[in-house]
Amino acid sequence: MKVKVTFPALGYSGRVGDMVFCELKDAKVTYARRYVKPANTAANDRFKAIQKNLWKIHPSSGYKNDLRQYIQIFNQTKPDRFAYITNWHCLWKTMMFELQRLDPTVDLSTLTRQEIYARDLPCISVAAAVSANLLYPVPGWETLVNQF
């Protein structure tokens, strides 16, 4: 079903009944979707453990700024087949899941900052991640060298 809004609804987000409203500020888009409570499965429990662990690992502020710069460049020069990236944390999680896909020995549910440095994983900097094909190359990616 297509909905047409006759007034600008930017800034509206949250839940109303079984609908969830979300806003992408940079893209100037507000959208609605039906709320679906995920089923309680072993896969969801593993995903929850991974998300919890990734929140515990705190990247440095320089690393976060490099991710933000990457996002700004990517969103301006993105190829059509890629989606719009909203924030540094979404990009970081995408990069970490890509790392796990390319290197199955990486367990995101137990990964620590010390292990990232000890194994010299390519997520240590944005430039290393682009070199290892974890992220799409954008102009100037070589300068994004702040470490995790």
Secondary structure by P-SEA (a helix, b strand, c coil): cbbbbcccccccccccccbbbbbccccccccccccccccccaaaaaaaaaaaaaaaccccaaaaaaaaaaaaaaaacccccccccccaaaaaaaaaaaaaaaccccccccccaaaaaaaccccccaaaaaaacccccccccccccccc
